[in-house]
Amino acid sequence: MHKRLDPKLDIVFKLLFGGPDSQEILISLLTAVIRPSVPIKSVTVLNPEIPGELATDRGIRLDVHVLLEDGGHVDVEMQSKSRGGIRKRALFYGSRLYDTQLHRGFEYKVLETNDHEILCDQLELHLVELPKLPEARSTEGLQEGKLVDWGRFLKADSDQELEELAMRDPLLRKAKDGLDLLSANPAVQRMALAREDALKMYECELQEREARGEAKAAAASVIQVLEARGIAVPEESRLRILACSDL
């Protein structure tokens, strides 16, 4: 019996939703997240390749460009961990996407306003945090029902729950079947295991760096407190304190 892969693992998510035959389920997922006022016309995975050396990659990127029926553009990014700077990065990528739509002779005055009014209605940020999605099962007629179903799919911890979701929606069935095929593939299982190990190592390195940074700041504070109290700190002691990496 093969182990069911975690669709939240970046490489598994990319294989499941980023392939050429995955447009339907990717559009369904993105429609649930974005809830656009007009249908999604197309989605383009900008980096469909899978890196060969997983252990040395800090992250497996899945950048998606969404084109809406009314000509609107959406930039999509998925993160498996909460990292600092998400708002600034979203602003950067949103601005870059907006810039690609400008052309010679573009009337910039359509962007201008004054009197502290809203600048324009051409930019929205949708941030969905998977752990905060409702746990309740979606019911017919709820606006957030489809988003809850996709959230349950990504967080499912049993085959029974996945099968229940698959019976509710043909696209969820397609996603489950795709996940089952990936899970039954020995090569994908090996890639997923290598990726999990690489991410664990990366997290350990981050924690070690943070601990060293905290220890360095604490050592400097010790010197400052001693000096503020008029206690002389010999150079040998100063160097020993500042070199300490054990918080």
N, C-alpha and C positions, 0 to 999 in steps of 0.2 A: 504494500500500500504506500503510494508516494505521499510526501508531505505537501499539503496545500500551501502554495506560496502566498505571501502577504502582498496584496495589491498596493499597499502604501509604500513598500520598498521601492525606491526610485527607479531601479532598473526594471522591476516587474511592471510598475505603472507605465513606464515608457513602452515596453514591449506589448502591453495589453492595449493601450490607448493610442500609441503613436504609429502603429503600422498602417500600411496602405489600405487594409481591409477593415480598419477600425473607425472610419469616419462617422458611421451612424451612432455608435455608442459614445464617441467623443463629443459629438454635437449634442446628444441627449444630456450628457453630464454637464457640458458648458451652458446649455440652455437652462438647466436647473439652477446653476450657480449664478449666472448673469441675469437671468430673467429679462431678456431684451424686449423692448416694446414691439420690435419687428423680428421675424425669424432670422436665424443664422443662414447666410447664403453659402459660406464655405469656411473651412478651417485648413490652415497650412502649418504643418510641423516644420519649423525652420531648421531643426538639427536632428533628423531622423536616425543618424548613425549611433551605434553603441560603442563606447570606448573599449579598446582591447585590453588595456592594463587597468582593471578595475581597482586593484589595491592601491594604485598611486593617484587615483582621481579623487579630488575633494568632493565633487558632486557630479551627478549625471544630469545634464541639462535637458529640459523639455520646454522649449519656447514655442508657443502657439500663437499664431496670428489669426484672428477671427474677423471675417468680413460679414457685415449685416446686410440685409436686403435693401436698406435705405442708404447704403454707402458708408455707414459708420464702421469704425475699426476698434478692435479690442485686443489688448496684449494680455496674455495669460501666463501665470507662473505658479508652479506648485512647490511647496516646501514641506519636508517631513519633520523639520525642527524649527522652533521659533528662534530667529536670529535677530540681532540688533540691526537697525537701519532699514527696516522693511519699508517704511514710509518714504524715505528719501530715495530708495532704489525704485519704488513704484513710480515716484515722480519723474525720475530720470528716464525709465523705460517708456513711460507715457509720453514724455516730451519728445523722445526720439521717434516714437511712432507718429506723433503729431507732425513732426518736422518732415517726415517722408511724404506727407500729403501736400506740402507746399510746392509751388512751381512758379516759374517766372511770370510776372504779371499778376500774382495773387493779391487780392485786395485785403491788405492787413487791417483796414478800418473795420472789417467785420468782427475783429477781435477786441476793438476798443470800446471802453465805457468809462464812466466817471461817477462822481458823487457817491462813492463807496457802495455801488451796486455790485451784484454778482458779475464777475468778469464775462463769463459765457456759459452756455449749457452744453459744451462739447467735451467735457471731461468728467468721468465718474470713476471712483475707486470702489471695487467690491472685494472685501476681505472676508473670507470664510475660514473659520478655524474649526477643523473637524471635531476636536474633543468637545466643542461647545454646541454642536448640533443637537437638536432635541432627540431624546432616546425613544420617545413614543413612536409607535408605528403610524405611518401616514394613512389617511383615510381619504376617500373620494371627495373632491371639492376643496381640499385645503391647498392654498397657494404654494405652501412650502413642502407639499407632499412629495414631489419628485426629488427635491433636494434631500429630504430625509431618507428616502429610499436609497439614493446613491451614497449618502453618508453611512447608512447601515451596510451597504455592500462593501465599502472600503474598510469598515470596522468589524465586519462579521467574524465571529470566533467559532462558528460551527458550520458544517455542511448543511445542516437542517435549515439554518437561517438563510443561507445562500439559495437553497432550493425554494424556500418560501418566497423570496424576493423574485426569483426567476419565473415563478408561476404568475406573478403579478404584472409583468411587463416583458414583451418579447425582446426589447433591447437589453434589459437586465439578464434575460436568458442568454443572449448572445455574449454578454460580458462574462457571465459565469462559465459558459462553454469555452470561451477563450482562455480564461484563467485555468480551467481544468486541463486544457491542452498544454499550456505553459508548464503547469505543475507536473505533468507526466513526462516532460522532456528532460532527460538526464543532464544535457548540456546547460539548459536554463537553470536547473537545480544547482549545478556547480557554480554558475555565475552568481546566482542569488546568495549562496552561502559565502562566496568570496566577497561579495559586496557587503553583506552583514558584518563580516569580520573587519573589512576595511573601515566601515563606519564606526564600529566599536573602537578601533585603534585611533581614529581621528577624534572621537569624543574624549578618549583618555588623554590624548595630546593637548586638546583644548583645556581640559581640567587641570593638567599639569602646568600649562602656561598661566592660567588664571591663579593657581596656587602660588607660583613663583612671583607673579606680580603682586599678590596680596602680601607675601612674605617680604618682598622688597620695600613695599610701602610701610609695613609695620616696623621694619628695621630702621627706616629713616625716621619714623615717629619716635622710636626709642631714643635715638640720638637727640632729636629736638627736645624731648621732655627732659633728658638729663642736662642739656645745655641751658634750658629755660630755668632749671632749678640751681644753676650755678655749679653743677658737678662736672669736673674736668674729665674728658674722655680721652685716654691715651690713644695715639694713632693705631697701635696694634689692636686695641679693643675695638676701635671704630671700624677697622677693616674686617675684623672677625664678625662683628654684628651685621655689617652691611652685606657680608658674603653669605649669611645664613639663609637657607632656602626652606627651612622647616618652620611653618607658621606657628 
